[in-house]
Amino acid sequence: MAVPGEISQKKDEFGAGPEDAFLIPLVTAALALKVLGKLLVSMLINVLDFTFPLVIQLVRFPLFTARILGDTAVAVGKLAVSVLPIPEQARIDWRRGISEKWSALRPRISYGAFEEAVHHLFDDGMAWVFRKCRKLSPRQAVWLIAAAALWLPVSFGIATAMHASLLLYAAVLPAWMQLLHPVATFFAKSKLLVLPVYPAAWPQAKQDPFVQSLSRGYGRFRSFHLIRKTGYRYRQMELVRQEINDAFVRACARAGVTHASGKMWNATVNALAWPVKIFHSCLRAAFSNLSQALLIGPVLRSYAAHYAAVEQCKAQRTSERVSGLFQERSIKFSAEYYERKERQLELRAEAEPAVSTAPGAPGQIASNAG
């Protein structure tokens, strides 16, 4: 925290001057853009909290259906084995083999296994990128970062042009060309594939003389009096905005506006959610009636039990889960993490041959016996 002497010194250093005529509008516009950006991020988070559970259900449903179909196929297979004209011991072995193989495969057909597989795929891909970028020269790393930065607008432009062309000329183009929309979507999402390049190539790129000269130039640029005064004015405006915001919140709370707006928001959310509630009620009623059927009853009861368990796990919002997951695994975006991981693998690989050739090891005992 700054002491009063430092504050008065800054006030004397950054006193009013003619440059404030354009500095104050500039920092005000920057602050407005910051508030607008935070508002947009908040809206995106609310959209994520609303839509992501629907996407999860779309992923869970086919996986759970595959498990139900697998259970049914295993039951039918055991029933078929029981009527085959084979010896009793062979029948027992077949039934045991079917049960063991399905028990080993069934846990892999789940959303948890899918999420874990995606995590391992991402982790292995990141490790590969960091391993390759570590072998680059500083100048190659700079060019790689520049190419990755250039690909962001290029991929967006290609995807937008493809989507727009396919929609505008849909009546002229052959029908099969509409299948190119997924290709355009791949170009749009490919920007995510180059994101690991920045943290992976930066340790090498910052050793390049051009990057070092840019860093020194940026340091000198920040030391200019006008730049330091712009930062000081921005912090002043931020404090003023925070004080005005706090005063406005307190005034709304005293006037009861906060309580009334909260009630209006809850009423709006409930009004928008009533079609979903009606659909869930009809779905539960249909499941309750059909669960007594002879053939599909057990399957529907399994669906109902599965989705009841899923709904009990939805207490935490999606944005909170994603934030916690990122904080837990954000270290994996650093080169130090993958270097430490490779050293651990190398030490483990060196220790295994030593253990296998040690006196008393199984291989050594077998050679002595020979």
TASULPE-V760062 format. One line per field, one symbol per residue. ss: DSSP state (H for helix, E for strand, - for the rest). phi: phi as a letter, one per 40 degrees, with the letter a starting at -180 (. if undefined). psi: psi as a letter, one per 40 degrees, with the letter a starting at -180 (. if undefined). A space follows every 50 residues. Layout:
ss = ???
phi = ???
psi = ???
//
This chain:
ss = ---HHHHHHHHHH------HHHHHHHHHHHHHHHHHHHHHHHHHHHHHHH HHHHHHHHHHHHHHHHHHHHHHHHHHHHHHHHH----HHHHHHHHHHHHH HHHHHH----HHHHHHHHHHHHHHHHHHHHHHHH---HHHHHHHHHHHHH HHHHHHHHHHHHHHHHHH------HHHHHHHHHHHHHHHHHHHHHHHHHH HHHHH---HHHHHHHHHHHHHH--HHHHHHHHHHHHHHHHHHHHHHHHHH HHHHH-HHHHHHHHHHHHHHHHHHHHHHHHHHHHHHHHHH------HHHH HHHHHHHHHHHH-----HHHHHHHHHHHHHHHH-HHHHHHHHHHHHHHHH HHHHHH-----HHHHHHHH-
phi = .ccdcccccccccbccaccccbcccccccccccccccccccccccccccc ccdcccccccccccccccccdcccccccccccbccbdccccccccccccc cccccccccacccccccccccccccccccccccccccdcccccccccccc ccccccccccccccccccbcccccccccccdccccccccccccccccccc ccdcccccdccccccccccccccccccccccccccccccccccccccccc cccccgccccccccccccccccccccccccccccccccccccccccddcc ccdcccccccccccccccccccccccccbccccbcccccccccccccccc cccccccccgcdcccccccc
psi = hiiddddddddddfiiideededddddddddddddddddddddddddddd dddddddddddddddddddddddddddddddeeigiiddddddddddddd dddddddegiddddddddddddddddddddddddeiiddddddddddddd ddddddddddddddddddfdediideeeeeddddddddeedddededddd eddddeehddddddddddddddeidddddddddddddddddddddddddd ddddeeddddddddddddddddeddddddddddddddddeeeiddedddd ddddddddddddefdhidddddddddddeddeeidddddddddddddddd ddddddeiheidddddddd.
//
